[in-house]
Amino acid sequence: MVKVALIGAGSATFAQEVITDILAIEGLDEGTFALVDLDSQRLELTHEVAEVLIKLTGKSWTVQATTDRRSVLPGCDYVINAIEVGGLATIHDDFAIPLKYGVNQCIADTIGPGGIFKYLRTAPSWLAICRDIEELCPRALVINYTNPLSSIVLTALRATSLQVIGLCHSILLTSYELSEYADVPYERMRFRCAGINHLSWFVTLEMDGEDLYPRVLRAAEDPEIYKLDPIRFDMLRQFGAFTTEQSGHISEYLPYFRKRRDVLEPYVRMNHDIAGGERAIRWPRERIEHDERLHDYLERERRGERAFYTERGLDYGSYIIEGHALNRPQAIYGNVYNAGLIENLPHDGCVEVACLIDRNGIQPVHFGRLPTQLAALDSAHMMIHDLLVQSLLNEDREAAVHALMLDPLTAAVCSLPEIRQMFDEMASTQRAYLPRFINPE
């Protein structure tokens, strides 16, 4: 019998997927879901969904739901983090204020001004959660989904003794996309991928010893295929490897695509998802739509209609729990402490590599060296992660300012005085959600 805590369970659609996947683990027939969120109304929605899913599977799981995480953390074997701090209140400012300075972000939640300020809002709460886990269930395996994932995970790795892994869908989903572009059966495709979250690289991609990249490049010659992912195809042509986040998001990580309108607009005309402010536009609406859909599913279930699916998804979270709790070895990709896994990236940073999971926990696999041009792009971001964690742990405002100054897109657009002015404006506007050292009296 296991106990799984979901911190930030009010993200009902995400929680539904996680709970469904865990309930689908063969042989894991009893346990407890401890659902935690500060928003009691959204927490209750997730609670209702969890009870229905348990009933549909016929398994002997129970549910606890609370706004007080300390009351349910004792005895937890797994803690899953999906918190969002000040999201709806700040999402417009994360995009609109940098745009005044010429920094046109797309998603703005993991890098760039928006991602940096999301870290500054989120990391203090995350660190407090980690301290509670250390005190109340120190042997728990901690799985983080919250962005900005790399710096959030690095915070826990630097400041605690917990066993922490960060999970993202990027490598998994991209691998399926590549099998379609190459027009080969997924089961026969082989690849090695490594880097940092959202900027990992398929360094090798092959089938039966054949390099599949020529097939991918030929597919990209078709305008209808090219417009699906034009920036990633262009990065493959120029840097020699396909990266792991979609074109709109990856464009924020690089200095090449969003610094001038004449460069960006041709991509946007091909694929509107590359346009600025996509998350700021979509997320508030989608959040409401997701909750409405779950309320509708619950009502249909009350009428005796089958509404929820119970099939297991591809997300790695449940496979980590299966591998660890039932000692069924699993191979996944996760974000972990480098310690030489990728030899030419900073050894004290957070990297994304293949990991083996079994009863012994998380066992990352040594990768070796990335091609130098790819390592250079990744290491620049790892320095930003390092500065952000220094900023939090040392209460050092200037380190956070330096992180923004080093952001590739921001530096491609703004002067140093403009970057400092942007930081000050965002800090003042978001004062209510930031640690005190960012806005000293």
C-alpha positions in Angstrom: 0.0 0.0 0.0 1.4 3.4 -1.0 0.6 7.0 -0.3 0.9 9.6 -3.0 0.6 13.3 -2.3 -0.3 15.7 -5.1 0.7 19.3 -4.2 -1.2 21.7 -6.4 -4.0 19.2 -7.0 -6.4 22.0 -7.8 -5.0 21.7 -11.3 -7.8 19.3 -11.9 -7.1 18.2 -15.4 -3.5 17.4 -14.7 -4.5 15.7 -11.4 -7.0 13.6 -13.3 -4.3 12.4 -15.7 -1.9 11.5 -12.9 -4.5 9.7 -10.8 -5.8 7.8 -13.8 -2.3 6.6 -14.7 -1.5 5.5 -11.1 -4.8 3.6 -10.8 -3.9 1.8 -14.1 -0.7 0.3 -12.6 -1.3 -3.4 -12.7 -0.9 -4.9 -9.2 -0.9 -1.5 -7.3 -4.4 -2.1 -6.0 -4.6 -0.1 -2.8 -3.2 3.2 -1.5 -4.0 6.7 -0.6 -4.1 9.9 -2.7 -3.4 13.0 -0.5 -4.7 16.0 -2.5 -3.4 19.4 -1.4 -4.3 22.8 -2.8 -4.9 26.3 -1.3 -8.0 26.8 -3.5 -10.6 24.8 -1.7 -13.1 24.9 -4.5 -10.8 23.6 -7.2 -9.5 21.0 -4.6 -13.0 19.7 -4.2 -13.4 19.3 -7.9 -10.3 17.1 -8.0 -11.5 15.2 -5.0 -14.7 14.4 -6.7 -12.9 13.3 -9.9 -10.5 11.1 -7.9 -13.4 9.3 -6.1 -15.2 8.6 -9.4 -11.9 7.3 -11.0 -11.3 5.0 -8.1 -14.9 3.7 -8.3 -14.5 3.0 -12.1 -11.4 1.0 -11.5 -12.7 -1.0 -8.6 -9.5 -0.6 -6.7 -9.1 0.0 -2.9 -7.7 3.5 -2.9 -8.8 6.2 -0.5 -8.6 10.0 -0.9 -7.6 12.7 1.5 -8.2 16.4 0.5 -6.9 19.3 2.4 -5.5 22.8 2.2 -2.9 21.9 4.9 -0.1 19.8 3.4 1.6 19.1 6.7 -1.4 17.2 7.9 -1.1 14.6 5.1 2.7 14.5 4.3 3.5 12.0 7.1 3.8 8.5 5.6 3.9 9.7 2.0 6.0 7.5 -0.4 5.7 9.9 -3.3 5.1 13.6 -3.5 4.1 15.1 -6.8 4.5 18.9 -7.2 2.4 20.9 -9.6 2.0 24.3 -7.8 1.3 27.6 -9.6 2.0 30.8 -7.6 0.3 34.0 -8.7 -0.3 32.6 -12.2 -3.5 34.2 -13.3 -2.7 37.5 -11.6 0.7 37.8 -13.3 0.4 36.1 -16.6 -0.4 39.3 -18.5 2.5 41.2 -16.9 4.9 38.4 -17.6 4.3 39.0 -21.3 3.2 42.7 -21.6 6.0 44.4 -19.6 8.9 42.7 -21.5 7.1 43.5 -24.8 7.3 47.2 -24.0 11.1 46.7 -24.1 11.0 44.7 -27.4 11.2 41.2 -25.8 8.4 39.3 -27.6 7.9 36.0 -25.7 5.7 33.1 -26.7 5.0 31.0 -23.6 6.9 33.1 -21.0 6.9 30.5 -18.2 10.3 28.8 -18.2 12.9 31.2 -19.6 13.1 34.9 -20.5 11.6 37.6 -18.2 8.4 35.7 -17.7 10.2 32.5 -16.7 12.6 34.2 -14.4 9.8 36.0 -12.6 7.8 32.8 -12.4 10.8 31.2 -10.7 11.0 34.1 -8.2 7.3 33.8 -7.4 7.3 30.0 -7.2 10.7 29.0 -5.6 10.0 30.2 -2.1 6.8 28.2 -1.8 8.5 25.2 -3.4 11.4 25.4 -0.9 9.0 25.5 2.0 7.3 22.4 0.6 10.6 20.6 0.4 11.5 21.6 4.0 8.2 20.0 5.1 8.9 16.9 3.1 12.4 16.6 4.7 10.8 16.8 8.1 7.7 14.7 7.7 8.5 12.1 4.9 12.2 12.4 4.2 12.3 9.0 2.3 9.7 10.1 -0.2 10.5 10.2 -3.8 9.7 13.7 -5.1 8.4 14.3 -8.6 8.3 17.9 -9.9 6.2 19.1 -12.9 6.2 22.8 -12.1 8.0 25.2 -14.4 10.5 26.6 -14.7 11.4 23.0 -14.2 15.2 23.1 -14.4 15.7 25.8 -11.9 12.9 24.5 -9.6 14.5 21.1 -9.5 18.0 22.6 -9.0 16.7 24.5 -6.0 15.7 21.3 -4.3 18.9 19.5 -5.3 21.1 22.3 -3.9 19.1 23.1 -0.7 17.8 19.6 0.5 18.8 16.0 0.8 15.6 14.8 -1.0 15.6 12.4 -4.0 14.0 14.7 -6.6 13.4 14.3 -10.3 11.7 16.7 -12.7 9.4 15.3 -15.4 8.4 16.8 -18.8 6.6 15.5 -21.8 9.0 17.0 -24.3 11.4 14.2 -25.1 8.6 11.6 -25.2 6.3 13.6 -27.5 9.1 14.7 -29.8 10.2 11.1 -30.2 6.8 10.2 -31.6 6.8 13.3 -33.8 10.2 12.3 -35.2 9.0 8.8 -36.0 6.2 10.4 -38.1 8.5 12.8 -39.9 10.9 10.0 -40.7 8.0 7.7 -41.6 9.3 4.7 -39.6 7.6 2.5 -37.0 8.2 4.0 -33.5 9.0 0.6 -32.0 12.0 0.2 -34.4 13.4 3.7 -33.9 16.4 4.1 -31.6 17.7 7.4 -30.2 20.0 9.0 -27.6 18.8 12.3 -26.2 20.3 14.6 -23.6 20.6 18.2 -22.6 18.4 20.4 -20.4 14.7 20.6 -20.1 13.1 22.1 -23.2 16.5 22.3 -24.8 17.5 18.6 -25.0 18.8 17.2 -28.2 18.3 14.0 -30.2 22.0 13.5 -30.8 21.4 10.2 -32.5 18.3 9.0 -34.3 18.4 5.8 -36.2 16.6 2.5 -37.3 18.5 -0.7 -37.9 21.7 1.3 -38.1 20.4 3.8 -40.5 20.7 7.5 -39.6 17.2 8.8 -39.8 18.0 12.5 -40.0 18.2 12.5 -43.8 14.7 11.2 -43.9 13.5 14.0 -41.5 15.3 16.7 -43.6 13.6 15.3 -46.7 10.2 15.4 -45.0 10.9 19.1 -44.1 11.2 19.9 -47.8 7.4 19.5 -48.0 6.0 23.0 -47.1 3.0 21.4 -45.4 5.3 19.5 -43.0 7.9 22.3 -42.6 5.2 24.7 -41.4 4.3 22.3 -38.5 7.6 23.0 -36.8 9.7 25.4 -38.9 12.1 26.6 -36.1 13.0 23.1 -35.0 13.6 22.1 -38.6 15.8 25.1 -39.1 17.8 24.3 -36.0 18.3 20.8 -37.3 19.6 22.2 -40.5 22.0 24.6 -38.8 23.0 22.8 -35.6 22.7 19.1 -36.6 20.2 17.9 -34.1 16.5 18.1 -33.4 15.5 19.7 -30.1 12.7 18.8 -27.7 10.3 21.6 -27.5 7.9 22.9 -30.1 8.9 25.8 -32.3 7.1 28.6 -30.5 8.6 27.7 -27.1 12.1 26.8 -28.3 12.3 30.2 -30.1 12.4 31.9 -26.6 15.5 29.9 -25.6 17.5 31.2 -28.5 18.7 34.6 -29.7 18.0 34.1 -33.4 14.3 34.0 -34.0 12.4 36.6 -31.9 14.7 39.6 -31.8 13.3 41.4 -34.9 9.8 41.5 -36.4 11.1 40.8 -39.9 12.8 37.6 -38.7 9.8 36.4 -36.6 6.8 37.2 -38.8 7.5 34.7 -41.6 7.4 31.9 -39.0 4.2 33.3 -37.4 2.5 33.4 -40.8 3.3 29.7 -41.2 2.4 28.7 -37.7 0.4 31.0 -35.4 1.5 29.0 -32.3 4.8 30.8 -32.7 3.2 34.2 -32.1 3.8 36.2 -29.0 1.8 35.8 -25.8 0.3 32.4 -26.6 0.2 31.2 -23.0 -1.1 34.6 -21.8 -4.0 34.3 -24.3 -4.8 30.6 -24.0 -4.2 29.6 -20.4 -6.9 31.5 -18.6 -9.5 30.4 -21.1 -8.4 26.8 -21.2 -8.3 26.6 -17.4 -12.0 27.5 -17.3 -12.8 25.1 -20.2 -11.0 22.2 -18.5 -12.9 22.7 -15.3 -16.2 22.9 -17.1 -15.4 19.7 -19.0 -14.7 17.9 -15.7 -17.9 19.2 -14.1 -19.8 17.9 -17.2 -18.0 14.5 -16.9 -19.0 14.3 -13.3 -22.7 15.0 -14.1 -22.7 12.4 -16.8 -21.2 9.8 -14.5 -24.0 10.7 -11.9 -26.5 9.9 -14.7 -24.9 6.5 -15.2 -23.1 7.5 -18.4 -19.4 6.6 -18.9 -17.5 9.9 -19.3 -14.0 9.4 -17.8 -11.3 7.2 -19.5 -9.3 4.8 -17.4 -6.5 4.0 -19.8 -3.0 4.7 -18.8 -1.2 7.5 -20.6 2.5 7.9 -21.6 3.5 10.3 -18.9 6.5 9.0 -16.9 5.1 9.7 -13.5 3.2 6.5 -13.0 6.1 4.5 -14.5 8.4 5.9 -11.8 6.0 4.8 -9.1 5.6 1.4 -10.7 9.3 0.9 -11.1 10.0 1.9 -7.5 7.1 0.6 -5.6 6.8 -2.8 -7.4 10.5 -3.1 -8.5 9.6 -3.3 -12.1 12.5 -1.6 -13.8 11.6 1.3 -16.0 13.6 3.5 -18.4 12.5 7.1 -18.5 13.9 10.6 -19.2 14.2 12.9 -16.2 15.8 16.0 -14.9 18.4 15.3 -12.3 21.7 16.6 -10.8 24.4 16.4 -13.5 27.5 15.2 -11.5 29.3 14.4 -14.8 26.4 12.7 -16.6 26.9 15.1 -19.5 30.6 15.8 -19.3 30.7 19.2 -21.0 27.9 20.8 -19.1 28.3 22.3 -15.6 28.6 19.4 -13.2 26.6 21.1 -10.4 23.6 21.9 -12.6 20.3 20.1 -13.6 20.3 18.1 -16.8 17.9 15.9 -18.7 19.1 12.4 -19.3 17.9 8.8 -19.4 17.2 7.3 -16.0 16.6 3.8 -14.7 14.0 3.4 -12.0 13.6 0.4 -9.7 13.4 -0.3 -6.0 16.7 1.6 -5.5 15.1 4.8 -6.8 16.3 7.1 -9.5 19.5 6.0 -11.3 20.6 8.4 -14.0 22.5 7.0 -17.0 25.9 8.6 -18.0 25.6 10.2 -21.4 29.1 11.5 -22.3 29.7 14.7 -24.2 27.2 16.7 -26.2 28.4 18.2 -29.5 30.1 21.4 -28.6 27.6 23.7 -30.4 24.7 22.1 -28.5 26.5 22.2 -25.1 27.2 25.9 -25.6 23.5 26.7 -26.0 22.6 24.6 -22.9 25.4 25.8 -20.7 24.3 29.4 -21.2 20.9 28.6 -19.7 22.4 26.6 -16.9 24.3 29.7 -15.8 20.9 31.4 -15.5 19.5 28.6 -13.5 22.6 28.8 -11.2 22.1 32.6 -10.7 18.4 32.1 -9.9 19.1 29.5 -7.3 21.8 31.7 -5.8 19.4 34.6 -5.7 16.8 32.6 -3.7 19.2 30.9 -1.3 21.3 33.9 -0.6 18.5 36.5 -0.9 20.5 38.2 -3.5 18.5 40.5 -5.8 21.5 41.3 -8.0 21.9 37.7 -8.9 18.4 37.7 -10.3 19.1 40.8 -12.3 22.2 39.2 -13.7 20.1 36.1 -14.7 17.8 38.4 -16.8 20.8 40.2 -18.3 22.2 36.8 -19.5 18.9 35.6 -21.0 19.7 35.0 -24.7 16.5 36.6 -26.1 16.5 39.6 -23.7 20.2 40.2 -24.4 19.6 40.1 -28.2 17.1 42.9 -27.9 17.9 45.1 -24.9 20.7 47.2 -23.5 21.9 46.6 -20.0 20.1 49.7 -18.6 16.9 48.6 -20.3 17.2 45.2 -18.8 17.6 46.6 -15.3 14.7 48.9 -15.8 12.5 46.0 -17.1 13.5 44.0 -14.0 12.6 46.9 -11.7 9.2 47.4 -13.4 8.3 43.7 -13.2 9.4 43.5 -9.6 7.3 46.5 -8.6 4.2 45.3 -10.5 4.4 41.8 -9.0 5.5 42.8 -5.5 2.7 40.9 -3.8 3.9 37.6 -5.1 7.7 38.0 -4.7 10.0 37.4 -1.8 10.8 40.5 0.1 14.5 40.8 -1.0 13.4 41.4 -4.6 11.7 44.7 -3.4 13.6 45.8 -0.4 11.9 48.7 1.5 
